[in-house]
């Protein structure tokens, strides 16, 4: 009669031990997720404050903790660009293409990274392919960087179809930002400054507005 009870006790102990290990693993995993989220938020904040190297470090730490999230990290690509790490930036945007292959901004930022390293002719030879970004005027911005439309045509597209005030504000922000970045890549700092400062004036609660503000600050310092 004693042996079965000892066996039952061993089985119960094994079950309890297994549950304890599972709980510990879940808690550890949960802590890792929380830490990764904290690094992500701090990377954003460091970028907003103009601390580019620190933002790179935070986003890279996030990737080390959550390698599965690496293709999502377009913010890291932008930080690489402003840190002068253009090869890493281009690679990061190429990775992001696997996550979202219809984001014009991803193709443009990869163009900007390649342009800094190898010139605008090389950057224009192999843009990341985009079929349909539904945001207006993103496809026109894509064609601007492919030398198929002019900046004036991008601005005209932003006003098409009589958008409401908030929609127009968003459209004008993106049009001005990317026209400015286009001119910056071309080496025309006067027009780059004009358009990016105009984008900065369309205040938004959005990471890309912080990007516009940081770039505008750089251009004002160069002036």
N, C-alpha and C positions, 0 to 999 in steps of 0.2 A: 504493500500500500504506500510505502514511503517513496519509492523510485518514481512513480508517475508524478507525484507532487513536486519532486525536485526537477523533473523534466519540464513541467508546466512553469515552474519558477524561472528556469533558464530561458524558456521561450519568451516569457513576459519581460524578463530583463533585457533580452535582445531587442524586443519590440520597443521598449522604452528608450534604450540606447540609440536605436535607429531614429526614433522621433526626435531625440535630443540633438543628434548630429544634423538632422534635416533643419531643425529650428535654428541651430547655430549658423548653418550655411545660408539660410534665408536671411537671417539677421545681418550676416556679413555682406551678402549680396545687396541687401537693402541699404546698408551703410555705404557701399561702393557707389550705388546709384545716387545717393544723396550727395556724396563727395563730388562725383562727376558733375552733377547739376550745379554745385557750388562753384566749381572751377569755371564752368560755362558762364555763369552769371558774373563772376569776378573778371573773366576775360572781356566780357561786354563792357563792364564798368571801367576797366583799365583802358580800353580803347576809347571810350567816351572822354576820358580824362587826358587823352593824348599820350598815354604810356604804352607805346606800341610793343616794345620788347616784352614788357610784362604781360600784355595780352597774348602774345605768341606763346609765352611760357605756360600760361593758364590753359589755353586751348590745346597745346601739345600734351599737357598733363591729363586733360580730359581724354584725349585719344589713347594715351597709355593705359588709362584705367578702363576705357570702353572702346577697344579697337573696332568693335562692330559699328560704332557711330562715326568712324573716320570719314566715310563718304558723304556724311551729312554736313560736314563742318566748313561751309562756305565762309563763315566769319574768320576762320583760321587762314583761308586763302587771301582774304582782304588784308589781314594783319601781316601776312608774309609780304604782300605787295608794298605796304608802307614801311616795312622793315628792310626793304631792299633785297629780300630773298625771293627773287623773281622765278627762279627755277622751281623752288618748292611751291610757290604760289600757283604756277601753271599746272603742276602735277595735282595740286589740291582741287583745282577746278575741273581737271580731267576726271578725277575720282568722283566729284559731285555729279558729273554727267550720268554716272551709273544710277544715281539716286533720282535725279530729275533731268530728263533729256529735253525738256521744253521750257527751260528757263533762260531767256535771252541774257539776263545779267551774268549768268555763269559763263556764257560764251564770250561776253564783252570783257569780263575781268581776266579771263585766260588770254585774250587778245592783248590786253594792257600789259600783262606780265611778259608775254613773248616780245612785245614791242620794246619794252625796256631793255631786254637782253639782246635782241637780234634785229631790231628795227621794225618799222611798220609794214614794210613790204613782206617780210617773213611772217609777221603776225597775220597778215591778210591772206596768206596762201592756204591756210588750213583751219578755218574757223570751226569751232564745235558746231555740229549741225543742229539746227532748231527747226522744227516743223510748224509748231503753233503755240505761241505764248499768248493767251487770251487777253492779257492786259494791254490797254491802249496807252502809249504808242510803242509797245515793246518790239513788235515785228518791224516797225519803221526804224527803230534804233538799231536793230540787227542789220537792216539793209544799209544804214548809215556807215556802220563799221565794215561793211562789205563793199563800200564805194558804189552803192546802187541808188542812194538817196542823198539829198543835201540836208544840212541842219534846218533850213527853212521848211523843208517838206516834213521833217519830224515835228516841228512846232505846229505846222498846219494840221497834221494828223491829230495832235493832242486836243485841238479845238473841234474836231469833227463831231457831227451828230448832236450838237448842242448839249453837252454834258451838264449836270448840276454843278453847283458851286464846289462842293467837296470833291467830287470826281474830277473836276477841272483842276483843282488845286493839286491833286495827286498826279494827274497826267502831266501838268506843267513842271512839277518837281522832277519827275523822272526824265522828262525831255531835256530840261535845262541841265540836270546833273550829267547825263550821258553825252550831251553835246559838248559840255565843258570838258569832260574826260577825253572825248574825241579830239578836241583842239589841243589839250595838254599832250596827248600822245603825238600829235603832229608838230609839237614844239611852239605852238602859238599861245604863249602864256597870257597875252592881253585878252583874247577872246575866251580862253579857258577860265580866267578869273571872272570875266563878265558873266558868263553863264553859270558857273558854280556858285558865285555869290548870289545870283538870282535864285538858284535852287535853294540855297540856305534860307532865303527869306520866306519860303513856303514851309513854315514850321510844322513838323510832324512828330508824333510819338512813335518813331520807327528807327531801327538801327541804321538804315541808309541815310536818314537825316543827319545822324552823328557822323557818318562817313563824309557827307557833303560839307559839314561844318569843319571837320578836321582838314579836308583838302583845301577848303577856302582859306583856312588859317595858314597853311603852307604857302599858298599862292600870295597871300598878303605879305608874308614874311619875305618872300623872294622879291616882291616889288620894292 
